[in-house]
Amino acid sequence: MSIATPSRILIAVDGSENALKACEVGATLARTYSAEVTVIHVVPSPSIYGGQLVDEEFYERLDKEAKALTEKAASVIEKRDVAKVRREILWARASIAQTLLDHASSTGSDLIITGTRGLGGFRRMMLGSVSSGLVANAKCPVLVVRMDSYGKSPEFRRILVAVDGSEHARTAARMAVYMAKELRVELTALYIMTLPWAAYSGGVAVPIEKIEERLREVGEKATGEVAAMAQKEGIKVKLAIEEEIESPVRGITKYATSETIDLIMLGTRGLGEVKRLLLGSVASGVVTYAKCSVLVVP
């Protein structure tokens, strides 16, 4: 197994329509890579139910509901000719995200798939969602599936990989190239040029032209590396370098929307525990604001 060709896929389900769409996407990838799939539901800690009576009957009802929804999710995958589908139900001791991460690590899962509810502006700013926790802390790629504007399961016909010259971006690019080859879809490599804010502050002598020249050199090298990978695999790739004043997140999501991209892929720098808690990373920003599905590669 390599990070580019997952063999053990873990799909987190919660009974929502989004989760079932994530299962449909997972089935497609499982067939593509001949991977085995585990459908997993994590029952939240009883503490979230507040003052409700938590007795044996209560636990039995939760267990029954969990079995029903995992069976429903697994049947979605099996109907799409995926032979190896397992069901798992776990009871969370900590957060749902951490429970999923621990299970993924212990079972050697190399791709986690989860849905997103596509929340609006204010609610998207709230911390603690399962998808955000997975993206920030997973040691394997995480695919956050977002339904299209018609509520349908997305089809990955146009893949965009965002690169910045880092090793993590190269890892994402390798996976993107292999995925584009296996799925026989279009691939675009994108580099966003973002000038530092100091360049726009008054009274500061900043060689903007030289900075732009240097950024473009980095972009040409980064996208060129993807082109070289694609050439080795015999596929075509579109190269794009775009300027964005506000942030790389806005540049990536805006380009993806204008080009009708179905899947954005990008790397995360794999920061340590403390830094991962900080807001504003490109990966978490893209997951939050993109209108399409996002695959983050550590």
N, C-alpha and C positions, 0 to 999 in steps of 0.2 A: 504494500500500500504506500502511496505517496499522497501528499496534500492535494495534488492535482487530480487524483482519481480516488475518491472516497469509496470505502468498501463497507463501512458500518454507519448507517444513517440513523440518527435519533430525532424523532418528530414529537414535539411537545404539543399536547392537545388539551383543551379546556372546555370543550363542548360548544364553542362558538362556531359561527359560519366561517370565520377567518381560519380557524384551525383546520376545518375540513378542506378548505382550499389549499392550505399548506400541505395537507396529505396528498392532494392531487399532484402538486408540484414534486413532492417527495417521491411519488410513484414513478413519475417520468425520469427523474434522476436515478432512481434505483434500477430501472430497466436499462438506462444508458450505461451505467457502470457495473451492472450485475451485482449490486450491493444488497446486503441484508438490511432490513428496516426494523426498528423498534418504535412502536407507538407507546408513548408514556404519558400518564396523567399523574400530576402531583396534587394530592389532597392538602389544602392549606392547614396550617396549625389551628387547632380549636380556639386559640386565643383571639382569632379574628372575628369569632362569632359573638363576642361580647358577653352579655348577660344571658344568652340563650341557654337552655338546659342541655348540657352535654352528658348524655347517658349512653348506655349500650345500644339502645334503639337508634339514637342519633348517629352513632358510628356505623351501624348496620345500613342505615339509609345512605350515608355518604359512600360506603363501599359499593352498594348496589348501583348507585348513580355512576360511580367511577368505572365499574365494569361495563355498564351499558354504553358509555360514551367512548371508551377505548375500543370496544367491539365495533361500534359504528364507524370509528375512524379507520380501524384496521380493514374493515370490509371495503372501504373506499379504495384502499391501496390494492387489496387482493383482486378486486374487480378489474384492475388494470394490469393483470398478469404479472404481479410480483410474487414470487414463490415464498421467499423467506420473510415473514412478517411476525414479529413477536409483540405481545402485549405486556405492559408493565404498569403497576400502580404503586406509587410510593406515598408515604405519609411524611409531610414536611416537618422537620424539627426546627429548621431555621427558615430562611426565605425559600420560595419556590424556585427562584433562579439558582440559588446555591445548591439546592437538592438536585436539580437537573445537572449542574456542572459536576458535582461529585459523582453522579451516576455515569455521566459521559466519560469522565476520567477513569473510573474503575472498570468500565466495559470496553475501553479503547475505541469509543465512537470518534469518527473523524469528520463528521459534519452534523451540526445541529440545525434543525429547521423549526421555526416558530412563526406564528402569524402575528399580525398587528391590527389593532382596531382602528387605525387611521384617525386618531383623535385630533380635534381642532387645536387652534393656537394656544389657549391657556392650559388645557389639559395635557398637551404635549410637553409642556415645561415641567410637569410634575415628575418627581424622581420615584424610583422604586419599581418601575414596570419590569416584567419578566424579560422582555426583549432587550431593554437597556442593560439589565444586569448580565445577560448572556453575552452581549456584544462587548461589554467592558472587561469581562473576566475570563471568557472561554479560552482554552488553549488550542482549540481547533476552529475551523471556519464556522461561522454562524450565518444562516440565510434567514432573513426576516422577510416573509412573504406578505405583500400588500395586494389586495384584490384590485382589479382595474375599475374604471369609473362606472362600469355597468354591473359591478358586483360579481364578475366572473373570475375564475382562476386564471392567473397570468400565463401567457405562453412566451417563453424566452426566445424571441426572434431577433432581437437586437440587444447585444451585450456591450456595455461600456465599462472599461477598466480605467480608473483614475490612477495616474502615476505621478511620483514626485522625485524620483531618483533614489529613493531609499530601498533597502533590502526587503523590507516588508512589502513595498509596492511591487517589487520584482516577483516576490512569491505570489502575490495576487495576480500578477500578469501571467505567470506560468499557468495558474489554474484557469484563468480566463481563456487563454489560448487553447488549452486542452478541451475545455467545455465547449467553446465555439466550434472546435473541430468535431467533437462527438455529436453535438446537437445540429451541426451543419447550419449555423446561423451567422449573422453579421457581427463583426467585432470592431469596436472603436477604442483607440487608446487616447486618453485625454490628459493634457497637462494644463493646469490653471496658473497663470502668472498673476500674483498678487503682490503689489508693492507695499513695503512697510509704511505704516501710518505716518512716520516721520517725514516721508517724502511729500506729504501734503500739508505739513505744518508750516506756518509762516515764519520767516526769520531764520530758517535752518538751511544751510547750504548742502543740498543733497544731489549728487550726480545722477539724476533720474535716468538719463539716457544710458549711462553705463550700467545701472542696476537692471534696466529693462533688457539690455543686451546680454547681460550675464544670465538673467532668468530665462531668456529665450534659448540660450545655449544649453542650460540644464534641461529645459523642456524638449529640445530636439534630441538630446542624448537619451532621455528617459523614454520618449515615444519611439525612438529608433531602436532601442533594445527590444521593445515589444514587437516591432516589425521584423527584427532578426529572429525572434522566437517563432513568430507566425510563419516566416518563410521556411524554417526548418520543418514545420508541420504541414506545409503545403496549403496554407490558408491565407486569405487576403485580410488586411486590416487597414482601417481608415485612421490616419493620424491627425490629431487636432491640438492646437495650442491656442488657448483663449485668455484674454485679459479680463480680470474682475477686480473692481475697486474694493468691494466690501469684504469678501472672504472666499476661501476655497470652497466652503460648503455651498454658498450661493452660486458660485461659478459652476460647480459640478451639477447641482440640482437644476439650475436654469438650463444648462446645455442638454441635460437628459430629457427635460420636458420638451424643449424645442425640437429635438431629434427623435422624439417618440421612443425613447429607450425603454426596454422592458426589465432590464436587470443592470444595476450598478454594482461593480466589484471594486473593492479597494482594500488596502492593507491598514493594519493598526500597528502602532509602534511597540505594542506589548509592554506598556509602562508598568512600573511597580505598583504595589497595592495602594500607596498613598496617592500617587499621581493619577491613577485610574479613577479616583474619586472626584477629580477636578472636572468641571464642566467645560464645554467648548471644543472638545476634540473634533477633528474633521469626521472621523468615522461615526461618532454618536450623532453629530449634526446632520450628516447625510441620511442616516437611518431615520431620524426624526422628521426631516422636512422633504425627503424625496417622495415623489408621487408614484414611484414604482418600487419593486422589490429591491433589496440590497443584500449583498453577500460580503461580509467582512472577514478578511483572512489575517490571522495573527502572524 
